[in-house]
Amino acid sequence: MSTIVVGYVPNPLGDAAVEEAIREARRRAAALLVVNTTRADRLVDPGYADSEDVSKLEAVLRDSGVPYTIQHGISEATAAEEVLDAAQKTGAELIVLGLRHRTPVGKLIMGSTAQNILLAAKCNVLAVKL
């Protein structure tokens, strides 16, 4: 069975990415690997799911009927590195991400996880916008 990796953040973009990944997984008869991580040096990260967020995510995935795994934890790596590593280790055929517009200055100051994944991925990437 093939794998689709989803970069998940607990917000409407993350929810849209999961919903699109579920559709793709059904279409491709694939399993999902949902990745949510934060760096160990970040005390507060709005992209890191708390236990309530993970419970809601599990309910959505369970109800979808698609085979899934959730990779949720703290790492020394960036979120982009974690998603890319998960895709490489599983031989993923697709990465799904939520994407929002950022100004060039915003990208310079904050970086862009999605941009890093788009440029470095060895497989196809599906970017979901709201």
Beta strands, then each sheet from edge to edge (+ up, - down):
strand 1: 3-7
strand 2: 31-39
strand 3: 68-75
strand 4: 94-99
strand 5: 124-129
sheet 1: 3+ 2+ 1+ 4+ 5+
end
